[in-house]
Amino acid sequence: MTIKTVVWNENVHEQHNKVVSDIYPEGIHGTIAASLNAVPGISASTATLQEPEHGLPQDRLDQTDVLLWWGHAAHGDVEDAVVERVAEAVWSGMGLIVLHSGHFAKVFKRLMGTPCNLTWREAGERERLWVTARNHPIVAGLPDHFELENEEMYGEPFGIPEPEQTIMISWFQGGEVFRSGATWTRGAGRVFYFRPGHETYPTYHNENVQTVLANAVQWAHNPAARVQNVTDAPNVPVEAALEPFEARGPKLHADGEEGFK
């Protein structure tokens, strides 16, 4: 079974910053998609902020098994209707992988229900990522730790709900630590947050980072059929109850009324 994957990127820095465009001439999204397409069983395409509906119309999301999300400078430009569409896709079973500064993406905050804030420093310092859950499929094939010579620092406290599992933590030269790999389930969908990926460093060219992303796509994929009408809250009439009984007491809603949401 081929895992249909979409790599979404706001694609802003690549157009305005030569350092970024030199590192990622095909965009961050293009580099990540190329690395995923080299993995048997994964078919990756791309979408960007500048496309109609940000490249994520309903019919495309319906056919997407796993969505990767990178954003930074233009979180506020993402249309709320698209955010809700993505959230509903996750609730219905689509996997979501949120990368680096996507911690402030509308869709991530929508699914987490928290500010998702943190401390940060842009100083090109060394990041050492430690595996904390050796048997988790996302870290399959990794050593116990690996290093990125230059990265942006993210530090705790990280304003997220307690992860179901923290599978990697980072240490930085300045002394900070950070939960750099964390997982949640939202509805029928799996969510993974992965910290590295500052745009002025070649992080997504790193072999270990590419391994994490490929593993994460395979982990986040839910082969079951999507849950349909995931936000519906239907009124079940008395006559449709599994066990017969007689209605009693006052009612707020008339028979057949949809009720409040």
C-alpha positions as CSV (number, residue, x, y, z in Angstrom):
1,M,0.0,0.0,0.0
2,T,1.4,3.4,-1.0
3,I,1.1,6.1,1.7
4,K,-0.1,9.2,0.0
5,T,1.8,12.1,1.6
6,V,1.6,15.9,1.2
7,V,4.3,18.2,2.4
8,W,2.9,21.6,3.1
9,N,5.1,24.7,3.4
10,E,4.2,28.3,3.6
11,N,7.1,28.9,1.1
12,V,7.8,32.5,2.2
13,H,11.5,32.5,3.4
14,E,12.6,30.7,0.2
15,Q,11.3,33.6,-1.9
16,H,12.7,36.4,0.2
17,N,16.0,35.2,1.8
18,K,18.9,34.1,-0.4
19,V,20.4,32.0,2.5
20,V,17.3,29.9,2.6
21,S,16.9,29.6,-1.2
22,D,20.5,28.6,-1.6
23,I,20.0,25.7,1.0
24,Y,16.6,24.8,-0.4
25,P,16.4,25.7,-4.1
26,E,13.3,23.6,-4.5
27,G,11.9,24.9,-1.2
28,I,11.8,23.1,2.1
29,H,8.8,21.3,0.9
30,G,10.6,20.1,-2.2
31,T,13.6,18.8,-0.2
32,I,11.4,16.9,2.2
33,A,9.2,15.5,-0.5
34,A,12.3,14.3,-2.5
35,S,13.7,12.5,0.5
36,L,10.3,10.8,1.2
37,N,9.9,9.8,-2.4
38,A,13.1,7.9,-2.1
39,V,11.5,5.6,0.4
40,P,9.6,2.6,-1.0
41,G,5.9,2.7,-0.2
42,I,5.7,6.5,0.2
43,S,4.4,8.9,-2.5
44,A,5.0,12.5,-1.6
45,S,3.7,15.7,-3.3
46,T,3.8,19.3,-2.1
47,A,1.4,22.2,-1.3
48,T,2.1,25.8,-0.4
49,L,0.4,28.8,1.1
50,Q,0.3,30.6,-2.2
51,E,-1.9,28.1,-4.0
52,P,-5.7,28.3,-4.1
53,E,-7.0,27.0,-0.8
54,H,-3.3,26.8,0.2
55,G,-3.1,23.6,-2.0
56,L,-5.4,21.8,0.4
57,P,-8.9,21.6,-1.1
58,Q,-11.3,19.1,0.5
59,D,-10.9,16.5,-2.3
60,R,-7.1,16.5,-1.9
61,L,-7.2,16.1,1.9
62,D,-9.7,13.2,1.3
63,Q,-6.9,11.4,-0.6
64,T,-4.1,12.3,1.8
65,D,-2.9,9.7,4.3
66,V,-0.3,11.9,6.0
67,L,0.2,15.7,5.9
68,L,3.5,17.3,6.9
69,W,3.3,21.0,7.9
70,W,6.1,23.6,8.0
71,G,5.3,27.3,8.7
72,H,6.9,30.2,10.4
73,A,6.4,33.8,9.1
74,A,2.8,33.5,7.8
75,H,0.8,31.5,10.3
76,G,-1.8,34.3,10.4
77,D,-2.2,34.1,6.6
78,V,-3.6,30.5,6.7
79,E,-7.3,30.7,6.2
80,D,-9.4,29.5,9.1
81,A,-11.6,27.4,6.8
82,V,-8.5,25.5,5.7
83,V,-7.4,25.0,9.3
84,E,-10.8,23.5,10.2
85,R,-10.7,21.3,7.1
86,V,-7.3,19.9,8.2
87,A,-8.4,19.4,11.8
88,E,-11.4,17.5,10.7
89,A,-9.3,15.4,8.4
90,V,-7.0,14.5,11.4
91,W,-10.1,13.7,13.5
92,S,-11.3,11.4,10.7
93,G,-8.0,9.5,10.5
94,M,-5.4,11.5,8.5
95,G,-1.9,11.6,10.1
96,L,-0.3,15.0,10.8
97,I,3.4,15.7,11.2
98,V,4.2,19.3,12.5
99,L,7.7,20.5,11.9
100,H,9.9,23.1,13.8
101,S,8.2,26.5,13.9
102,G,4.9,24.9,13.0
103,H,4.4,24.7,16.8
104,F,2.7,28.1,16.3
105,A,0.6,27.0,13.3
106,K,-3.1,27.5,13.7
107,V,-3.8,23.9,13.0
108,F,-1.4,22.6,15.7
109,K,-2.8,25.0,18.3
110,R,-6.3,24.0,17.3
111,L,-5.5,20.3,17.8
112,M,-3.5,20.8,21.0
113,G,-5.9,23.3,22.6
114,T,-2.9,25.1,24.2
115,P,-0.7,28.1,23.4
116,C,2.2,25.9,22.2
117,N,4.7,28.6,23.3
118,L,8.4,28.1,24.1
119,T,11.7,29.9,24.5
120,W,14.1,30.3,21.6
121,R,17.5,31.7,20.4
122,E,18.9,31.9,16.9
123,A,22.6,31.4,17.3
124,G,23.6,28.4,15.2
125,E,24.4,26.3,18.2
126,R,24.8,22.5,18.3
127,E,21.8,20.4,19.0
128,R,22.1,16.9,20.4
129,L,19.0,14.8,20.0
130,W,18.6,11.9,22.4
131,V,16.2,9.0,21.8
132,T,14.1,8.4,24.9
133,A,11.9,5.6,23.5
134,R,14.2,3.1,21.8
135,N,11.4,0.8,20.6
136,H,9.2,3.5,19.0
137,P,8.9,3.0,15.2
138,I,9.6,6.7,14.6
139,V,13.2,6.2,15.8
140,A,13.9,2.9,14.1
141,G,17.4,2.8,12.6
142,L,18.6,5.8,14.7
143,P,21.6,5.7,17.1
144,D,20.9,6.6,20.7
145,H,21.7,10.2,19.9
146,F,22.8,12.3,16.9
147,E,23.9,15.9,16.5
148,L,23.0,18.8,14.2
149,E,26.0,21.2,14.1
150,N,23.9,24.3,13.7
151,E,20.3,24.8,14.8
152,E,17.9,27.3,16.4
153,M,17.4,26.7,20.1
154,Y,14.0,25.8,21.5
155,G,13.7,25.6,25.2
156,E,11.3,24.5,27.9
157,P,8.7,25.1,29.1
158,F,6.9,24.0,26.0
159,G,3.2,24.9,26.2
160,I,1.7,21.7,24.9
161,P,-0.6,19.1,26.5
162,E,1.3,16.2,28.0
163,P,2.3,14.0,25.1
164,E,1.2,10.4,24.9
165,Q,4.8,9.6,24.4
166,T,8.0,11.7,24.3
167,I,10.4,9.9,22.0
168,M,13.2,12.4,21.7
169,I,14.6,15.2,23.7
170,S,17.2,17.8,22.6
171,W,20.1,19.5,24.4
172,F,21.6,22.7,23.2
173,Q,25.1,24.3,23.7
174,G,23.5,27.0,25.8
175,G,22.3,24.4,28.3
176,E,18.6,24.3,27.4
177,V,16.6,21.1,26.8
178,F,13.5,20.5,24.8
179,R,10.9,17.8,24.1
180,S,11.8,17.5,20.4
181,G,9.8,14.5,19.4
182,A,6.3,14.0,20.8
183,T,3.1,12.2,19.8
184,W,-0.6,12.5,20.4
185,T,-3.8,10.9,19.1
186,R,-6.6,13.3,18.0
187,G,-9.8,11.5,17.1
188,A,-8.8,8.7,14.7
189,G,-5.6,10.6,13.6
190,R,-2.0,10.4,14.9
191,V,0.0,13.6,15.4
192,F,3.8,13.9,15.7
193,Y,5.7,17.1,16.5
194,F,9.4,17.1,15.4
195,R,11.5,20.1,16.5
196,P,14.5,20.5,14.2
197,G,14.2,22.4,10.9
198,H,15.3,26.1,11.1
199,E,15.3,27.4,7.6
200,T,18.8,28.9,7.5
201,Y,20.5,25.6,8.3
202,P,20.5,22.4,6.1
203,T,18.6,20.3,8.6
204,Y,16.3,18.6,6.2
205,H,19.4,17.4,4.2
206,N,20.5,15.4,7.3
207,E,20.2,11.7,6.9
208,N,19.0,11.1,10.5
209,V,16.4,13.8,10.1
210,Q,15.2,12.2,6.9
211,T,15.0,8.9,8.6
212,V,12.8,10.4,11.3
213,L,10.4,11.9,8.8
214,A,10.1,8.7,6.8
215,N,9.5,6.7,9.9
216,A,7.0,9.2,11.1
217,V,5.0,9.1,7.9
218,Q,4.7,5.3,8.2
219,W,3.8,5.6,11.9
220,A,1.1,8.3,11.3
221,H,-0.5,6.4,8.5
222,N,-3.9,4.9,9.4
223,P,-4.9,2.3,6.8
224,A,-8.5,2.1,8.1
225,A,-11.3,3.9,6.2
226,R,-11.8,7.5,7.2
227,V,-14.4,8.2,9.8
228,Q,-17.3,9.9,8.0
229,N,-19.2,12.9,9.2
230,V,-16.8,13.2,12.0
231,T,-18.3,16.4,13.5
232,D,-22.0,15.3,13.3
233,A,-24.0,15.0,16.5
234,P,-27.3,13.4,15.3
235,N,-30.5,13.3,17.3
236,V,-31.6,9.7,17.8
237,P,-35.4,9.5,18.0
238,V,-37.1,7.3,20.6
239,E,-38.4,4.9,18.0
240,A,-34.8,4.3,16.8
241,A,-33.5,3.4,20.3
242,L,-32.0,-0.1,20.6
243,E,-34.3,-0.9,23.5
244,P,-38.0,0.1,23.4
245,F,-39.1,2.7,26.0
246,E,-41.7,5.5,26.4
247,A,-40.5,9.1,26.2
248,R,-41.3,11.2,29.3
249,G,-40.5,14.6,30.9
250,P,-40.3,18.0,29.2
251,K,-38.2,18.5,26.1
252,L,-36.1,21.4,24.8
253,H,-36.1,20.2,21.2
254,A,-38.9,19.1,18.9
255,D,-38.8,15.8,17.2
256,G,-36.3,15.8,14.3
257,E,-34.7,19.1,15.4
258,E,-31.0,19.2,15.0
259,G,-30.3,20.9,18.3
260,F,-27.4,23.2,19.2
261,K,-23.7,22.8,18.4
